[in-house]
């Protein structure tokens, strides 16, 4: 039976894993229980700063700490990270300071919190900032491994995690996970599905459904949206001749936008983007939201068939 876990739990565990580095400090904005940074706070209260409900201040505290040789990890809900965009831009990204921001509860998969709490634009926002690495891992193992690599990054990052549990895909495969390198989870020849976050498991389910109809689909976990693994995108385009992107994020500016921009400069092939249409979400269970937004396995299958039909 497939193990289920939330990516936010991988983030919380990773903070403990890297705690031996006394430069690592944790910043909270009253949501440590939800983002799972509370585990670090309990073990290392002297290296945890509670900034209260003041996300802008939290980012600038992080900038000050980073400029003094520390490696700060700041977290809150993804939607609340957007309050501090100016501080992330001018205080962190512009001077290229190694502040690592984690936005939990991102996307419509958050479900019952409703549209006001469902950040569907965070990946696009942070992808626009020079120097910032942007990631959206799919399970707790990959979240843990990517977070553990951040102290060596030397620059700022944004990672989106999720509240709800998703299938764990990387137990025993930790060595494959590297910032900036996508991972091919399934090989195929007819269409490539490139996904991130909670839609990676949906993409694997879609590939199974396509296989039952005689269609060979590869599945790529593109956990790092910036820098995009362009070489892997080109390889999939050359092998399959058609691509589908899948993300629980606005159709504008996220993974689909990044892949489209890359393909137009290198290997133009038919591309279908599965993502949240140009609208806000609403309140519902996680599975209900994926169906309502048209981004679950069933819709990925339909997009794959459209992409294949568009081949020369």
C-alpha angles and dihedrals in degrees: 000000000000114000115236125209141152120252090226088066090057089054092051093049092048091057088060091046092058096039092103086077100081090203089071113100129173127221123197135191099201094286103089091124091056098042091041095235086121089087090063091044092054093049098038110024091158090063097044124089120198107208096178121219091332110109095168090055091045092059093048092047085053091050091052092049092047091050087054095055101268126123107226124198112198124186142179136134113313091241091055093050085069090067087066098046094117091051091047089051102043103023101039115014099038094054088036095234120174099246114145115209121194121195113197129194093034126166134019090292084082082077116168096045088075135224096305090064098039109097106202095162105049098100091050093048096051093040088066093061117094115236094018119122111211123204138175110180122196104219142020094260095055091042090053094048095046092048090050089056094054099084088065094047096087095207141060127293143185121209126184118210131182134231100213124073120258132182114286109235105170107056104141092006099086093124091066094062117096132155109256096017122101119214126227106221096176132018122226142159109206103054137356121223111203112191143164137200121351092356094065091081090043088053092053089052089049091051090053090051091048091049089056086060094048096259117133112216129180119211123211126190103214095187092163111062093177120062087030117213093241094172091060091047090052091048092052091046091052094047100041105024092213134062138198122193120204127193141147090234138087114298084235121083105346131096093318091052092048093050092045092051091050096047093050088058097044124011114005109205132153109291128189117189119211110195144114108307119236094289142086123261129241139211119294145111117293095255091045090054094050090053094043092050092045096239107114128103093279092058092044089056091052091049091050091054091049091051092050092050089055095059116115 
